[in-house]
Amino acid sequence: MLQVIRILVYNNFIIKISWFLMEDVNNYWDNSKYQYCAYAERLLKELTLLNTKVKQPIDMYEVKKGIYYAKKYHGSQMRQSGEPYYSHPVEVAYMLAQYTSLEIPRLFRTDMIVTALLHDTIEDTQLTEKMIAYIFGSQVASQVEDLTRVKPHGKISSAETLDLLIQQKKYDVALIKLFDRIHNLETLGAKSPEKIRKIVQESMREFVIITMYLEIPQLTQKLLRLCYQYLSIITQSFPQNQPLAFSKDTLLFSPTFQNEIAQMRTLG
């Protein structure tokens, strides 16, 4: 009897969740509840242009839906730069689309763009992996979960997230993480010198090395340029005897990660 009750409660829960999500999806079609913004317009315009140059165009309906959910669930969240938070995933999707369409056409995929749009939702909003799977499919949901820093054993760093993706050979999802870091570096000026130093060091020691390992020179150069532009801020804000990310006496990346890269090269 208890088992029957549990099944009924569970089924009722699933029905309610399904009804809620269907209502949410239907709201997408209500123009009064979904309005384009400058960030979205820029992305959609670029994708429309890129679609004319590739063999496998992006599904614009899915992208628009992705923008809707990014805006809806990030809501009133703001970045330290003063911009709405959802502008960040939209910009990541924009950079990803530009790069993949030209350099890696096989990764110019709808699921990649939608994952970029939703990459912070599980970590920072009430949108869950199951909800994403219901709305966008299991592939997008799994990829967004891969980019989420909150794991069963606790929260991990961005560098650890990237390392994990490389170890699992999820190079396509790792590319989203790389553009996530690039955009964060582009908008780093609003943060404190201490935070800038931490992010730049992590970028030099981990993200730059990953782009070298993956043989993506354009992203290596982009990351290096962005990191070096903050060198004056870092050197002015910390004592001369404190190791910097750019110091000749500072390891570019950790011995542990160096060993992991060596192992992957051997296996590859």
BAFI-3210 file (N, C-alpha, C; in Angstrom, 3 decimals, decimal comma, padded with zeros to 6 digits):
// residues 268
n [1|2|3|4|5|6|7|8|9|10|11|12|13|14|15|16|17|18|19|20|21|22|23|24|25|26|27|28|29|30|31|32|33|34|35|36|37|38|39|40|41|42|43|44|45|46|47|48|49|50|51|52|53|54|55|56|57|58|59|60|61|62|63|64|65|66|67|68|69|70|71|72|73|74|75|76|77|78|79|80|81|82|83|84|85|86|87|88|89|90|91|92|93|94|95|96|97|98|99|100|101|102|103|104|105|106|107|108|109|110|111|112|113|114|115|116|117|118|119|120|121|122|123|124|125|126|127|128|129|130|131|132|133|134|135|136|137|138|139|140|141|142|143|144|145|146|147|148|149|150|151|152|153|154|155|156|157|158|159|160|161|162|163|164|165|166|167|168|169|170|171|172|173|174|175|176|177|178|179|180|181|182|183|184|185|186|187|188|189|190|191|192|193|194|195|196|197|198|199|200|201|202|203|204|205|206|207|208|209|210|211|212|213|214|215|216|217|218|219|220|221|222|223|224|225|226|227|228|229|230|231|232|233|234|235|236|237|238|239|240|241|242|243|244|245|246|247|248|249|250|251|252|253|254|255|256|257|258|259|260|261|262|263|264|265|266|267|268]
n.u [000,833|001,927|003,873|002,286|001,119|003,380|004,056|001,808|002,017|004,459|003,880|001,899|003,447|005,180|003,324|002,456|004,859|005,341|003,102|003,616|006,001|005,119|003,332|005,159|006,720|004,741|004,391|006,515|005,691|004,108|004,163|003,988|005,270|007,799|010,435|012,734|016,146|018,988|021,283|020,365|019,376|021,711|023,071|021,190|021,078|023,692|023,804|021,875|023,146|025,467|024,296|023,774|026,129|027,010|026,866|025,224|022,813|022,015|019,335|017,089|014,793|015,193|017,340|016,230|014,415|016,229|017,417|015,219|014,802|017,217|017,082|014,719|015,252|017,682|016,843|016,628|019,263|022,487|025,567|028,846|029,740|027,549|025,804|022,952|022,796|022,206|023,259|025,836|025,924|024,733|026,613|028,741|027,690|027,562|030,308|031,173|029,669|030,651|033,351|033,293|031,864|033,646|036,139|035,804|033,627|032,060|031,363|029,663|026,865|023,412|022,811|025,152|025,172|022,824|023,492|025,580|024,108|022,668|024,527|025,120|022,812|021,911|023,648|023,301|020,595|017,070|016,514|016,647|018,542|016,794|014,579|015,680|016,270|013,688|012,740|014,701|015,994|017,996|020,724|021,550|020,915|022,673|025,133|025,026|024,973|027,524|029,034|028,500|029,602|028,954|029,158|028,385|030,095|030,690|031,451|033,473|036,402|036,626|038,775|039,179|036,810|037,183|039,465|038,347|036,546|038,333|039,717|037,647|037,369|035,581|035,662|034,231|032,387|034,204|035,185|033,169|033,474|035,953|035,385|033,645|035,429|037,018|035,196|034,674|037,179|037,303|035,528|036,531|037,324|035,627|035,986|037,678|041,197|042,390|040,699|040,946|043,641|043,606|041,922|043,301|045,748|044,809|043,815|046,143|047,659|046,087|043,915|045,166|047,116|045,510|044,388|046,681|047,289|045,066|045,606|044,736|045,512|044,479|042,790|044,588|046,297|044,426|043,627|046,095|046,626|044,484|045,040|047,557|046,932|046,091|048,301|049,633|047,818|047,879|050,604|050,861|049,192|050,036|052,598|056,116|057,497|055,649|054,541|053,726|051,392|052,833|055,457|058,866|059,683|057,486|055,478|053,944|051,798|050,205|052,069|050,584|048,592|050,262|051,319|048,965|048,403|050,644|050,125|047,750|048,699|050,322|048,459|046,942]
n.v [-001,199|001,221|001,525|001,907|004,365|005,968|005,825|007,050|009,647|010,403|010,276|012,246|014,446|014,539|015,053|017,628|019,068|018,734|020,051|022,629|023,215|023,037|025,143|027,154|026,923|027,540|030,208|031,324|031,799|033,942|037,097|039,340|038,649|038,054|039,770|041,067|042,038|044,266|042,689|040,128|040,627|041,215|038,745|037,077|038,289|037,873|035,057|034,533|035,552|033,919|031,454|031,439|030,771|028,268|024,611|023,192|024,747|026,712|026,082|028,456|028,810|027,231|028,601|031,138|030,331|029,496|031,930|033,175|031,580|031,953|034,695|034,737|033,111|034,033|036,483|039,317|039,369|040,848|041,802|042,682|044,705|046,176|045,456|043,497|040,120|038,074|038,965|038,082|035,128|035,312|036,760|034,962|032,873|034,216|034,695|032,049|031,083|032,640|031,805|028,930|028,610|029,471|028,266|025,650|024,054|021,736|021,932|023,981|024,064|023,679|022,695|023,373|026,197|026,742|025,510|027,184|029,506|028,743|028,074|028,865|028,498|026,244|026,345|028,937|029,630|028,749|026,908|023,565|020,533|018,506|019,998|021,426|019,293|018,443|020,598|021,255|018,920|015,962|016,087|018,824|019,399|017,686|018,750|021,347|020,686|019,568|021,865|023,049|024,140|023,211|020,266|016,821|016,362|018,849|022,392|023,188|024,724|026,985|026,290|023,631|022,569|022,859|021,242|018,755|018,391|018,121|015,812|014,011|014,044|015,782|017,837|019,617|020,805|021,906|023,951|025,859|026,591|027,816|030,107|031,283|032,008|033,825|035,919|036,688|037,685|039,834|041,542|042,176|044,420|045,615|044,341|043,767|044,493|042,271|040,153|040,264|039,580|036,898|035,649|036,156|034,818|032,164|031,884|032,075|029,907|027,655|027,845|028,967|027,015|024,814|025,610|025,557|022,842|021,812|022,845|025,404|028,114|030,723|031,224|030,936|033,141|035,178|034,900|035,373|038,034|039,341|038,720|039,940|042,614|043,345|043,387|045,668|046,554|044,457|044,392|046,867|046,643|044,740|043,520|043,622|041,287|039,286|036,428|036,550|035,897|036,148|036,020|035,020|033,159|031,798|028,930|028,100|026,408|024,063|021,335|018,965|019,234|019,473|016,915|015,517|016,491|015,488|012,767|012,572|013,290|011,152|009,084|009,988]
n.w [000,000|000,840|-001,100|-003,365|-002,750|-002,782|-005,496|-006,643|-005,578|-006,668|-009,433|-009,565|-008,925|-011,140|-013,154|-012,403|-012,635|-015,372|-016,414|-015,513|-016,903|-019,554|-019,621|-019,238|-021,556|-023,423|-022,822|-024,066|-026,630|-026,336|-027,210|-025,614|-023,337|-024,057|-025,167|-027,471|-026,912|-027,097|-026,934|-027,628|-030,200|-031,585|-031,512|-032,858|-035,354|-036,243|-036,329|-038,265|-040,510|-040,569|-040,992|-043,687|-044,784|-044,163|-044,202|-042,479|-041,003|-038,063|-035,809|-035,533|-034,045|-031,740|-030,652|-030,103|-028,191|-026,277|-025,573|-024,445|-022,124|-020,799|-020,234|-018,726|-016,451|-015,383|-014,844|-012,824|-012,156|-011,939|-013,481|-012,230|-013,780|-014,283|-016,230|-017,343|-016,183|-018,017|-020,365|-020,510|-021,047|-023,580|-025,032|-024,904|-026,429|-028,869|-029,513|-029,629|-031,798|-033,944|-034,004|-034,295|-036,690|-038,599|-038,022|-036,913|-038,318|-037,843|-035,227|-035,180|-034,070|-033,181|-030,591|-029,241|-029,252|-027,806|-025,391|-024,589|-024,126|-021,893|-019,984|-017,336|-015,907|-014,348|-012,223|-011,163|-011,104|-010,778|-012,680|-013,665|-014,413|-015,256|-016,062|-018,191|-019,881|-020,503|-021,963|-023,896|-024,580|-023,911|-024,571|-024,577|-021,903|-020,513|-021,304|-020,250|-017,562|-017,376|-017,483|-015,133|-011,989|-009,515|-007,966|-006,944|-004,744|-003,875|-004,564|-007,339|-008,826|-011,680|-013,275|-012,520|-013,465|-016,232|-016,550|-015,919|-018,017|-020,149|-019,406|-019,657|-022,308|-023,510|-025,570|-027,130|-025,368|-023,628|-025,177|-025,027|-022,362|-022,506|-024,051|-022,305|-020,271|-021,726|-022,267|-019,650|-018,937|-020,662|-019,496|-017,023|-015,696|-013,786|-011,414|-008,221|-007,587|-006,323|-007,032|-009,784|-010,078|-009,187|-011,085|-013,470|-013,008|-012,786|-015,345|-016,900|-015,961|-016,351|-018,352|-020,651|-021,109|-021,707|-024,170|-025,670|-025,574|-026,919|-029,321|-030,311|-031,497|-031,958|-029,776|-027,706|-028,117|-027,823|-025,118|-023,856|-024,613|-023,317|-020,646|-020,243|-020,448|-017,981|-016,442|-015,377|-013,456|-011,643|-010,790|-009,568|-007,414|-005,620|-003,359|-004,211|-003,709|-003,934|-005,650|-009,112|-011,779|-014,081|-013,446|-013,774|-011,997|-011,250|-011,585|-014,639|-014,778|-012,566|-011,004|-010,782|-012,754|-014,952|-015,080|-015,711|-018,281|-019,633|-019,450|-020,946|-023,469|-023,989|-024,103|-026,215]
ca.u [000,000|002,833|004,514|001,280|001,000|004,587|003,940|000,791|002,585|005,493|003,221|001,247|004,514|005,624|002,264|002,485|006,060|005,121|002,134|004,310|006,937|004,370|002,836|006,317|007,041|003,694|004,618|007,510|005,001|003,370|005,077|003,940|006,152|009,129|010,839|014,146|016,987|020,108|022,192|019,738|019,300|023,060|023,319|020,296|021,501|024,926|023,475|021,158|024,179|026,322|023,504|023,821|027,484|027,357|026,060|024,224|022,440|021,522|017,882|016,855|013,719|015,789|018,172|015,325|013,899|017,326|017,535|014,065|015,001|018,351|016,561|013,689|015,755|018,678|015,987|017,184|020,678|023,336|027,014|029,503|029,907|026,288|024,961|022,145|023,641|021,955|024,074|027,065|025,777|024,421|027,888|029,505|027,105|027,950|031,709|031,234|029,110|031,601|034,559|033,048|031,409|034,810|037,291|035,413|032,220|031,316|030,891|028,654|025,669|022,350|022,942|026,283|024,753|021,846|024,232|026,272|023,103|022,151|025,626|025,148|021,470|021,787|024,468|022,922|019,154|016,213|016,369|017,344|018,926|015,597|013,765|016,348|016,087|012,296|012,510|015,691|016,548|018,991|022,092|021,778|020,875|023,916|026,240|024,919|025,396|028,984|029,619|028,108|030,703|028,444|029,171|027,884|031,027|030,908|031,720|034,846|036,799|036,460|039,899|038,895|035,733|037,803|040,316|037,471|036,027|039,422|039,949|036,537|037,417|034,421|036,345|033,255|031,869|035,345|035,291|032,229|034,110|037,025|034,798|033,128|036,554|037,418|034,283|034,892|038,386|036,983|034,703|037,133|037,671|034,757|036,315|038,759|042,526|042,637|039,937|041,570|044,878|043,262|041,377|044,364|046,667|044,138|043,722|047,469|048,168|045,209|043,170|046,109|047,735|044,514|044,292|047,899|047,127|044,048|046,115|043,830|046,369|043,720|042,308|045,779|046,708|043,371|043,740|047,338|046,434|043,579|045,735|048,638|046,440|045,872|049,574|049,939|046,933|048,351|051,897|050,687|048,305|050,586|054,006|057,045|057,955|054,554|054,602|052,688|051,140|053,769|056,817|059,676|059,869|056,195|055,095|052,835|050,659|050,521|052,696|049,541|047,980|051,310|051,368|047,753|048,585|051,626|049,442|046,797|049,453|050,786|047,300|046,437]
ca.v [000,000|002,367|001,657|002,471|005,785|006,632|005,911|008,060|010,962|010,679|010,553|013,543|015,438|014,613|015,725|019,053|019,639|018,763|021,115|023,901|023,443|023,288|026,511|028,003|026,879|028,278|031,637|031,764|032,258|035,158|038,206|040,329|038,195|037,842|040,889|041,043|043,110|044,544|041,542|039,053|041,044|041,084|037,321|036,545|038,854|037,193|033,674|034,561|035,738|032,728|030,344|031,487|030,404|026,926|023,514|022,809|025,969|026,666|026,165|029,755|028,662|026,742|029,681|032,128|029,722|029,533|033,308|033,396|030,943|032,616|035,959|034,462|032,542|034,925|037,544|040,615|039,243|041,829|041,619|043,795|045,778|046,902|044,889|042,344|038,926|037,253|039,454|037,275|033,918|035,674|037,114|033,720|032,193|035,001|034,404|030,639|030,949|033,214|030,986|027,587|028,667|029,700|027,421|024,256|023,997|020,594|022,333|025,039|023,252|024,284|022,330|024,115|027,588|026,737|025,211|028,424|030,427|028,247|027,432|029,219|028,441|025,233|026,805|030,236|029,909|027,626|025,977|022,318|019,682|017,821|020,968|021,694|018,096|018,432|021,692|021,305|017,608|015,452|016,487|020,170|019,304|017,050|019,679|022,423|020,080|019,440|023,196|023,506|023,920|022,546|018,822|016,093|016,456|020,254|023,293|023,169|025,956|026,987|025,534|022,211|022,213|022,716|020,044|017,585|018,254|017,624|014,419|013,224|014,241|016,558|019,009|020,591|021,549|022,672|025,162|026,822|027,069|028,726|031,399|031,823|032,694|034,972|037,034|037,148|038,508|041,075|042,393|041,998|045,713|046,031|043,575|044,274|044,034|040,925|039,209|040,293|038,802|035,482|035,165|036,192|033,719|030,918|031,858|031,792|028,602|026,559|028,030|029,134|025,719|023,963|026,010|025,053|021,392|021,573|023,454|026,478|029,298|031,974|031,423|031,131|034,528|036,028|034,817|036,031|039,492|039,797|038,624|040,912|043,980|043,615|043,243|046,881|046,584|043,449|044,760|048,049|046,359|043,724|043,694|043,143|039,932|038,331|035,820|036,934|034,895|036,349|035,986|033,925|032,187|031,178|027,880|028,494|025,588|023,211|020,046|017,949|019,392|019,188|015,463|015,085|016,816|014,539|011,479|012,655|013,287|009,775|008,289|010,466]
ca.w [000,000|000,926|-002,406|-004,266|-002,394|-003,283|-006,953|-006,948|-005,249|-007,668|-010,712|-009,434|-008,975|-012,532|-013,920|-012,066|-013,235|-016,818|-016,689|-015,288|-017,987|-020,775|-019,516|-019,422|-022,987|-024,136|-022,596|-025,038|-027,835|-026,014|-027,472|-024,541|-022,267|-024,614|-025,994|-027,803|-026,381|-027,996|-026,913|-028,400|-031,600|-032,153|-031,709|-033,884|-036,640|-036,643|-036,669|-039,544|-041,538|-040,617|-041,539|-045,155|-045,220|-043,685|-044,738|-041,478|-040,279|-036,693|-035,648|-034,901|-033,056|-030,503|-030,108|-029,515|-026,976|-025,324|-025,095|-023,574|-020,819|-020,145|-019,688|-017,727|-015,204|-014,785|-014,328|-012,465|-011,791|-012,608|-013,408|-011,544|-014,763|-014,350|-017,283|-016,913|-016,222|-019,198|-021,479|-020,541|-021,870|-024,964|-025,657|-025,052|-027,587|-030,049|-029,813|-030,003|-033,148|-034,889|-034,088|-034,831|-038,086|-039,459|-037,718|-036,660|-038,757|-037,279|-033,900|-035,349|-033,857|-032,379|-029,175|-028,677|-029,021|-026,714|-024,158|-024,211|-023,583|-020,612|-019,264|-015,912|-015,322|-013,291|-011,091|-010,604|-011,130|-010,381|-013,803|-013,331|-015,537|-015,743|-016,783|-019,463|-020,705|-020,956|-022,908|-024,973|-024,888|-022,965|-024,926|-024,036|-020,443|-020,070|-021,535|-019,256|-016,298|-017,438|-017,269|-013,795|-011,042|-008,314|-008,161|-005,764|-003,614|-003,542|-005,679|-007,816|-009,506|-013,139|-013,834|-012,286|-014,404|-017,545|-016,493|-015,933|-019,383|-020,988|-019,022|-020,182|-023,764|-023,950|-026,094|-027,629|-024,215|-023,115|-025,988|-024,430|-021,133|-022,897|-024,435|-021,049|-019,621|-022,542|-022,023|-018,277|-018,960|-021,380|-018,619|-015,700|-015,112|-012,680|-010,211|-007,388|-008,010|-005,803|-007,854|-011,101|-009,983|-009,062|-012,351|-014,474|-012,728|-013,156|-016,810|-017,446|-015,541|-016,751|-019,601|-021,753|-021,364|-022,367|-025,581|-026,319|-025,704|-027,948|-030,554|-030,747|-031,339|-031,893|-028,407|-026,876|-028,281|-027,248|-023,662|-023,448|-024,748|-022,266|-019,355|-020,156|-020,318|-016,560|-015,746|-014,610|-012,286|-010,695|-010,225|-008,725|-006,292|-004,733|-003,033|-005,217|-003,396|-004,067|-006,994|-010,062|-012,814|-015,169|-012,917|-014,319|-010,937|-010,965|-012,521|-015,502|-014,374|-011,427|-011,323|-010,950|-014,074|-015,928|-015,181|-016,407|-019,700|-020,158|-019,582|-022,057|-024,708|-024,176|-024,516|-027,504]
c.u [000,874|003,506|003,562|001,137|002,200|004,520|002,948|001,315|003,609|004,871|002,530|002,258|004,972|004,602|002,288|003,688|005,893|004,162|002,793|005,234|006,224|003,815|003,966|006,703|006,019|003,865|005,628|006,853|004,211|004,314|005,080|004,877|007,576|009,467|012,342|014,863|018,158|021,072|021,650|019,704|020,642|023,377|022,476|020,673|022,743|024,649|022,750|022,138|025,031|025,592|023,526|025,162|027,887|026,426|024,938|023,866|021,913|019,999|017,562|015,753|014,290|016,651|017,309|014,737|014,969|017,526|016,412|014,308|016,189|017,881|015,592|014,296|016,900|017,996|016,698|018,645|021,512|024,795|027,624|029,742|028,655|025,358|024,106|022,945|023,454|022,748|025,348|026,891|025,446|025,710|028,776|029,004|027,504|029,386|031,886|030,754|030,083|032,795|034,291|032,631|032,587|035,900|036,948|033,941|031,407|030,789|029,941|027,300|024,673|022,519|024,089|025,887|023,779|022,534|024,979|025,297|022,665|023,253|025,699|023,816|021,337|022,508|023,885|021,429|018,378|015,957|017,221|017,696|017,702|014,696|014,361|016,166|014,681|012,087|013,420|016,275|017,703|020,413|022,430|021,836|022,174|025,098|026,209|025,360|026,913|029,675|029,303|029,189|030,260|028,307|028,680|028,774|031,330|031,224|033,195|035,141|036,540|037,564|039,677|037,785|036,304|038,680|039,476|036,926|037,091|039,695|038,873|036,431|036,163|034,927|035,380|032,707|032,975|035,504|034,352|032,838|035,226|036,475|034,135|034,239|037,000|036,503|034,422|036,130|038,125|036,223|035,226|037,354|036,848|035,112|037,485|040,107|042,838|041,949|040,530|042,823|044,588|042,794|042,445|045,351|046,072|044,074|045,056|047,905|047,346|044,610|044,094|046,742|046,784|044,398|045,526|047,786|046,147|044,453|045,109|044,584|045,609|043,250|043,464|046,202|045,702|043,470|044,979|047,215|045,572|044,256|046,784|048,146|046,172|047,168|049,883|049,081|047,449|049,645|051,802|049,937|048,884|052,072|054,910|057,487|056,861|054,553|053,426|052,508|052,205|055,220|057,586|059,900|058,582|055,879|053,896|051,599|051,126|051,183|051,672|048,932|048,988|051,406|050,162|047,873|049,553|050,984|048,492|047,518|049,953|049,665|046,817|047,280]
c.v [001,258|002,619|002,287|003,968|006,566|006,836|006,998|009,469|011,369|011,057|011,909|014,672|015,651|015,344|017,228|019,746|019,771|019,881|022,478|024,226|023,715|024,702|027,496|028,069|027,676|029,784|032,203|032,350|033,542|036,345|039,262|039,950|037,955|038,971|040,807|042,216|043,274|043,350|040,415|039,397|040,866|039,623|036,765|037,043|038,131|035,753|033,586|034,699|034,480|031,528|030,297|030,987|028,978|025,871|023,121|024,033|025,700|026,801|027,433|029,694|028,223|027,819|030,744|031,612|029,745|030,914|033,618|032,819|031,530|033,917|035,705|034,032|033,349|036,191|038,860|040,538|040,221|041,432|042,823|044,969|046,638|046,408|043,760|041,072|038,121|037,731|038,626|035,991|034,216|036,027|035,894|032,952|032,888|034,672|032,964|030,434|031,475|032,298|029,638|027,616|028,801|028,653|025,940|024,082|022,855|020,901|023,527|024,353|023,983|023,969|023,063|025,554|027,659|026,433|026,447|029,413|030,037|027,817|027,761|028,994|027,424|025,705|028,025|030,534|028,665|026,642|024,742|021,538|018,979|018,761|021,276|020,517|018,056|019,452|021,610|019,945|017,245|015,897|017,857|020,125|018,738|018,000|020,846|021,907|019,933|020,767|023,761|023,155|023,235|021,055|018,134|016,231|017,897|021,088|023,263|024,476|025,843|026,182|024,032|021,713|021,966|021,461|018,771|017,330|017,681|016,159|013,496|013,319|014,921|017,909|020,069|021,442|022,405|023,980|026,248|027,425|028,056|030,098|032,079|032,596|033,923|036,156|037,567|038,034|039,846|042,057|042,372|043,312|046,136|045,333|044,201|043,784|042,618|039,867|039,122|039,421|037,299|034,912|035,127|035,055|032,366|030,781|031,494|030,362|027,428|026,744|028,185|027,797|024,774|024,324|025,568|023,555|021,045|022,149|024,438|027,801|030,615|032,264|031,604|032,591|035,489|036,053|035,544|037,548|040,037|039,761|039,711|042,347|044,354|043,552|044,453|046,970|045,636|043,894|045,977|047,739|045,376|043,952|043,061|041,696|038,874|037,764|036,254|035,832|034,955|036,292|034,814|032,838|031,446|030,122|028,333|027,675|024,590|021,905|018,942|018,019|019,110|017,684|014,916|015,333|015,821|013,180|011,477|012,633|011,879|008,888|008,676|009,983]
c.w [000,000|-000,418|-003,418|-004,030|-002,936|-004,793|-007,352|-006,689|-006,295|-009,010|-010,700|-009,531|-010,412|-013,388|-013,671|-012,704|-014,740|-017,202|-016,556|-016,455|-019,302|-020,780|-019,765|-020,892|-023,783|-023,978|-023,591|-026,277|-027,599|-026,147|-026,377|-023,403|-022,756|-025,554|-026,239|-027,139|-027,342|-028,069|-027,793|-029,883|-032,297|-032,452|-032,856|-035,280|-037,151|-037,064|-038,010|-040,702|-041,683|-041,222|-043,061|-045,699|-044,837|-044,285|-043,785|-040,628|-038,876|-036,699|-034,845|-033,847|-031,715|-029,846|-029,440|-028,202|-025,878|-024,733|-024,109|-022,179|-020,069|-019,488|-018,541|-016,398|-014,581|-014,268|-014,078|-012,020|-012,607|-012,484|-012,714|-012,475|-014,885|-015,427|-016,724|-017,100|-017,509|-020,409|-021,623|-021,351|-023,327|-025,710|-025,858|-026,275|-028,888|-030,468|-030,284|-031,437|-034,194|-035,110|-034,766|-036,303|-039,051|-039,287|-037,524|-037,028|-038,148|-035,876|-033,961|-035,317|-032,971|-030,903|-028,503|-028,347|-027,855|-025,381|-023,673|-023,575|-022,173|-019,652|-017,774|-015,201|-014,192|-012,031|-010,401|-010,572|-010,694|-011,515|-013,517|-014,585|-016,123|-016,535|-018,160|-020,413|-021,295|-022,079|-024,130|-025,362|-023,967|-023,288|-024,369|-022,517|-019,888|-020,215|-020,558|-017,887|-016,248|-017,128|-015,891|-012,780|-009,755|-008,613|-006,883|-004,531|-003,222|-004,773|-006,046|-008,561|-011,011|-013,808|-013,674|-013,212|-015,790|-017,602|-016,624|-017,335|-020,319|-020,686|-019,592|-021,707|-024,314|-024,477|-026,609|-026,485|-023,607|-023,889|-025,461|-023,172|-021,438|-023,298|-023,234|-020,341|-020,411|-022,292|-020,601|-018,192|-019,650|-020,496|-017,184|-014,970|-013,913|-011,367|-009,454|-007,900|-007,539|-006,657|-009,258|-011,105|-009,963|-010,402|-013,440|-014,256|-013,128|-014,673|-017,438|-017,164|-016,071|-018,146|-020,805|-022,129|-022,081|-023,847|-026,353|-026,570|-026,824|-029,300|-031,153|-030,592|-031,243|-030,465|-027,435|-026,920|-027,659|-025,730|-023,169|-023,525|-023,619|-020,906|-019,206|-020,016|-018,865|-015,759|-014,876|-013,354|-011,215|-010,016|-009,319|-007,442|-005,280|-004,507|-004,078|-004,980|-003,500|-005,481|-007,861|-011,101|-013,905|-014,714|-013,493|-013,281|-010,587|-012,015|-013,341|-015,210|-013,323|-011,852|-011,563|-012,339|-015,185|-016,156|-015,953|-017,911|-020,350|-020,391|-020,775|-023,401|-025,036|-024,699|-025,907|-028,664]
res [m|l|q|v|i|r|i|l|v|y|n|n|f|i|i|k|i|s|w|f|l|m|e|d|v|n|n|y|w|d|n|s|k|y|q|y|c|a|y|a|e|r|l|l|k|e|l|t|l|l|n|t|k|v|k|q|p|i|d|m|y|e|v|k|k|g|i|y|y|a|k|k|y|h|g|s|q|m|r|q|s|g|e|p|y|y|s|h|p|v|e|v|a|y|m|l|a|q|y|t|s|l|e|i|p|r|l|f|r|t|d|m|i|v|t|a|l|l|h|d|t|i|e|d|t|q|l|t|e|k|m|i|a|y|i|f|g|s|q|v|a|s|q|v|e|d|l|t|r|v|k|p|h|g|k|i|s|s|a|e|t|l|d|l|l|i|q|q|k|k|y|d|v|a|l|i|k|l|f|d|r|i|h|n|l|e|t|l|g|a|k|s|p|e|k|i|r|k|i|v|q|e|s|m|r|e|f|v|i|i|t|m|y|l|e|i|p|q|l|t|q|k|l|l|r|l|c|y|q|y|l|s|i|i|t|q|s|f|p|q|n|q|p|l|a|f|s|k|d|t|l|l|f|s|p|t|f|q|n|e|i|a|q|m|r|t|l|g]
***
